[in-house]
Amino acid sequence: MAAAQGRLSDGAGGMDEAKGTEEEARHKGSHNGSNGSGGGNGSTAPPAFTAAVEALRAARLRPQIEVEATRAPQRLAPHAYALEAAVVDGDEDLADGRLVLLHDPAGHDAWHGTFRLVTLVRAELEPEMAADPLLPEVCWSWLTGALQARGLTYGEPSGTVTRASSHYFGGLSARPSASQIEIRASWTPREGLGGVPDTAAHLSSWCDLLAQVAGLPPAAPGDASVVTLPQRRGPQSR
């Protein structure tokens, strides 16, 4: 799976540019992080975080989307868990992305909560779509619309939509021009019973966004399959 490998950072309530990751790491140097798929020092994760991660692992998603656990970024929060996904059509990846669940039991002023979801989504674009001046606004509305369509309550949304084009010259001139859209975003999910957000529903909404960016039609009722995530190291504290 050729999932997104872009670096994620969650600054004052939103997605920063990639260079912000190292600045954030230095700023939080004394803030011990934890990585749901990346290991730690073996300390027990808070029950709310463990429950949120288990809900992600048990989520039912449409079969065109391949999801697996990956190493979570360090030092963004005391506890973190990450997933990467790709929208697959035959042998072709139509879109890919990464979703990170952050948790700070003490709360975070910028988040206005104890959990935060951070995402990176990327897809290739058709030339006519890439030329649409309203494309960034439309892509952002796909994100908020996917959350609203499942009745999810969230706060402090923040992010960027970047459109990039590549044109080839000289020895590469035979290659057709290519365009790509990239959505970086973060939001605070509403916490439910026991302080646990409905992470499975947020994951499903995120997959709806991936499917829409990839150009897939809306999923038909019952068009889902159980996603079994690789059983790597579970949520731990560093």
C-alpha positions as a printed NumPy array, in Angstrom:
array([[  0.   ,   0.   ,   0.   ],
       [  1.454,   3.33 ,  -1.05 ],
       [  0.02 ,   5.323,   1.806],
       [  0.808,   8.925,   2.594],
       [  4.238,   9.418,   4.102],
       [  3.992,  13.172,   4.657],
       [  4.956,  14.37 ,   8.119],
       [  2.141,  15.416,  10.399],
       [  2.202,  18.044,  13.086],
       [ -0.531,  19.466,  15.248],
       [  0.236,  22.964,  16.407],
       [ -2.107,  25.511,  17.975],
       [ -5.271,  23.701,  17.059],
       [ -4.475,  22.711,  13.492],
       [ -2.19 ,  21.259,  10.881],
       [  1.146,  23.017,  10.429],
       [  3.422,  22.74 ,   7.441],
       [  5.869,  19.837,   7.516],
       [  8.649,  22.043,   8.848],
       [  6.552,  22.693,  11.927],
       [  7.003,  19.117,  13.079],
       [ 10.527,  19.605,  14.356],
       [  9.621,  22.934,  15.956],
       [  6.707,  21.227,  17.705],
       [  8.979,  18.43 ,  18.852],
       [ 11.429,  20.891,  20.385],
       [  8.603,  22.855,  21.991],
       [  7.269,  19.68 ,  23.572],
       [ 10.642,  18.159,  24.337],
       [  9.669,  17.631,  27.961],
       [  6.234,  16.294,  26.993],
       [  6.663,  12.543,  26.906],
       [  4.88 ,  11.058,  23.899],
       [  3.413,   7.654,  23.289],
       [  2.92 ,   5.761,  20.094],
       [  0.046,   3.421,  19.526],
       [  1.861,   1.493,  16.84 ],
       [  5.309,   2.78 ,  17.467],
       [  6.164,   1.538,  20.911],
       [  7.009,   3.18 ,  24.22 ],
       [  8.413,   2.313,  27.573],
       [  5.672,  -0.175,  28.358],
       [  3.579,   2.036,  30.663],
       [ -0.135,   1.371,  30.753],
       [ -2.21 ,   3.558,  28.436],
       [ -5.263,   5.352,  29.91 ],
       [ -8.509,   3.351,  29.583],
       [-10.121,   6.079,  27.443],
       [ -7.266,   5.953,  24.941],
       [ -7.254,   2.156,  24.872],
       [-11.011,   2.098,  24.22 ],
       [-10.666,   4.691,  21.446],
       [ -7.949,   2.638,  19.746],
       [ -9.919,  -0.604,  20.027],
       [-12.882,   1.115,  18.366],
       [-10.635,   2.103,  15.456],
       [ -9.469,  -1.496,  15.085],
       [-13.047,  -2.806,  15.034],
       [-14.434,  -0.28 ,  12.529],
       [-16.298,  -1.569,   9.462],
       [-15.233,   0.158,   6.236],
       [-15.947,  -0.174,   2.531],
       [-13.763,  -2.845,   0.903],
       [-12.074,  -0.508,  -1.611],
       [-10.159,   1.114,   1.247],
       [ -7.178,  -0.744,   2.669],
       [ -6.273,   0.317,   6.21 ],
       [ -3.401,  -0.696,   8.433],
       [ -1.711,   0.522,  11.584],
       [  1.525,   2.456,  11.257],
       [  4.025,   4.167,  13.53 ],
       [  2.536,   7.235,  15.193],
       [  4.417,  10.554,  15.344],
       [  6.249,  11.228,  18.579],
       [  6.045,  14.164,  20.977],
       [  2.762,  15.602,  19.705],
       [  0.87 ,  14.197,  22.7  ],
       [  1.435,  11.781,  25.586],
       [ -0.437,   9.063,  23.658],
       [ -0.83 ,   8.563,  19.912],
       [ -2.064,   5.936,  17.476],
       [ -1.818,   6.117,  13.682],
       [ -3.431,   4.493,  10.662],
       [ -2.594,   4.731,   6.991],
       [ -5.001,   3.934,   4.185],
       [ -5.201,   3.703,   0.413],
       [ -8.171,   3.669,  -1.932],
       [ -7.425,   0.789,  -4.293],
       [ -8.927,   0.041,  -7.706],
       [ -7.296,  -3.085,  -9.086],
       [ -3.57 ,  -2.389,  -9.008],
       [ -3.996,   1.37 ,  -8.839],
       [ -3.995,   3.539,  -5.713],
       [ -6.501,   6.34 ,  -6.306],
       [ -5.829,   8.188,  -3.047],
       [ -3.952,   7.66 ,   0.182],
       [ -3.812,   9.165,   3.617],
       [ -2.861,   8.989,   7.246],
       [ -5.021,   9.478,  10.339],
       [ -3.517,  10.031,  13.789],
       [ -5.358,   9.908,  17.098],
       [ -3.73 ,  12.034,  19.812],
       [ -4.63 ,  11.938,  23.501],
       [ -3.574,  14.132,  26.404],
       [ -5.394,  13.092,  29.614],
       [ -4.612,  16.493,  31.148],
       [ -6.359,  18.297,  28.31 ],
       [ -4.919,  20.665,  25.72 ],
       [ -5.8  ,  24.36 ,  25.57 ],
       [ -5.673,  24.528,  21.763],
       [ -7.764,  21.379,  21.334],
       [-10.431,  22.26 ,  23.929],
       [-10.497,  18.571,  24.807],
       [ -8.3  ,  15.586,  25.563],
       [ -8.391,  13.965,  22.085],
       [ -7.392,  15.278,  18.687],
       [ -7.576,  13.747,  15.211],
       [ -4.958,  14.793,  12.665],
       [ -4.995,  13.807,   8.998],
       [ -3.165,  13.983,   5.708],
       [ -5.017,  12.978,   2.513],
       [ -3.587,  13.022,  -1.018],
       [ -4.857,  12.18 ,  -4.507],
       [ -4.002,  12.74 ,  -8.147],
       [ -6.364,  15.059, -10.039],
       [ -7.756,  15.198, -13.528],
       [ -6.488,  18.37 , -15.336],
       [ -9.944,  19.939, -15.601],
       [-10.599,  19.405, -11.912],
       [ -7.205,  20.794, -10.938],
       [ -7.996,  23.972, -12.856],
       [-11.161,  24.685, -10.856],
       [-10.497,  27.84 ,  -8.785],
       [-12.971,  26.659,  -6.145],
       [-11.233,  23.302,  -5.644],
       [ -9.67 ,  24.11 ,  -2.224],
       [-13.029,  25.238,  -0.805],
       [-14.731,  22.173,  -2.27 ],
       [-12.161,  19.779,  -0.774],
       [-12.502,  21.372,   2.662],
       [-16.283,  21.027,   2.408],
       [-15.798,  17.321,   1.658],
       [-14.073,  16.934,   5.014],
       [-16.64 ,  18.842,   7.053],
       [-19.481,  17.295,   5.058],
       [-18.21 ,  13.766,   5.726],
       [-18.248,  14.445,   9.47 ],
       [-21.665,  16.087,   9.391],
       [-23.158,  13.319,   7.241],
       [-22.561,  10.862,  10.084],
       [-23.934,  13.247,  12.682],
       [-20.59 ,  13.749,  14.385],
       [-19.962,  16.663,  16.718],
       [-16.483,  18.143,  16.674],
       [-14.664,  21.344,  17.544],
       [-11.672,  23.493,  16.628],
       [-11.344,  22.339,  12.997],
       [ -8.23 ,  23.628,  11.267],
       [ -6.283,  22.787,   8.157],
       [ -4.945,  23.532,   4.713],
       [ -5.753,  22.401,   1.173],
       [ -2.801,  22.463,  -1.219],
       [ -2.956,  22.023,  -4.988],
       [  0.285,  21.213,  -6.815],
       [  1.103,  20.688, -10.502],
       [  4.123,  19.035, -12.105],
       [  5.253,  19.762, -15.67 ],
       [  8.049,  17.768, -17.295],
       [ 10.792,  18.986, -19.637],
       [ 13.867,  17.738, -21.458],
       [ 14.376,  14.034, -21.038],
       [ 11.093,  13.835, -19.119],
       [  9.02 ,  15.77 , -21.63 ],
       [  7.141,  12.631, -22.72 ],
       [  5.459,  12.457, -19.333],
       [  2.033,  14.089, -19.109],
       [  1.544,  16.927, -16.668],
       [  0.251,  15.801, -13.289],
       [ -1.697,  17.525, -10.525],
       [ -2.212,  16.53 ,  -6.907],
       [ -4.439,  17.697,  -4.075],
       [ -3.35 ,  17.46 ,  -0.463],
       [ -5.582,  18.002,   2.559],
       [ -4.027,  18.494,   5.981],
       [ -6.489,  18.923,   8.815],
       [ -7.187,  18.356,  12.48 ],
       [-10.246,  18.521,  14.69 ],
       [-11.35 ,  17.697,  18.235],
       [-13.908,  14.864,  18.436],
       [-16.661,  15.169,  21.013],
       [-16.016,  12.886,  23.952],
       [-18.799,  10.51 ,  24.95 ],
       [-19.353,   8.067,  27.78 ],
       [-16.218,   7.634,  29.866],
       [-14.523,  10.453,  27.979],
       [-14.171,   8.288,  24.853],
       [-14.966,   9.782,  21.42 ],
       [-16.694,   7.711,  18.737],
       [-13.456,   7.055,  16.882],
       [-14.979,   4.347,  14.677],
       [-17.469,   6.861,  13.255],
       [-14.719,   9.433,  12.755],
       [-12.636,   6.819,  10.924],
       [-15.614,   5.986,   8.708],
       [-16.081,   9.691,   7.943],
       [-12.406,  10.   ,   7.111],
       [-12.706,   7.05 ,   4.749],
       [-15.72 ,   8.748,   3.158],
       [-13.431,  11.719,   2.497],
       [-10.769,   9.447,   1.002],
       [-13.337,   7.809,  -1.264],
       [-14.696,  11.172,  -2.416],
       [-11.229,  12.541,  -3.143],
       [-10.514,   9.351,  -5.096],
       [-13.674,   9.798,  -7.155],
       [-15.525,   6.728,  -5.883],
       [-19.339,   6.807,  -5.857],
       [-21.066,   6.865,  -2.45 ],
       [-21.088,   3.479,  -0.759],
       [-24.286,   1.481,  -1.099],
       [-26.055,   0.288,   2.08 ],
       [-24.255,  -2.76 ,   3.409],
       [-21.208,  -2.148,   1.203],
       [-18.659,  -2.722,   3.954],
       [-16.298,  -5.338,   5.224],
       [-14.554,  -5.897,   8.502],
       [-11.15 ,  -4.24 ,   8.535],
       [ -8.613,  -6.339,  10.4  ],
       [ -5.639,  -4.236,  11.385],
       [ -2.239,  -5.897,  11.706],
       [ -1.632,  -6.761,  15.345],
       [  1.511,  -4.789,  15.861],
       [  2.388,  -3.305,  19.215],
       [ -0.708,  -1.858,  20.831],
       [ -1.213,   1.566,  22.437],
       [  1.562,   2.227,  24.887],
       [  3.121,   5.116,  26.785],
       [  6.698,   6.17 ,  26.357]])
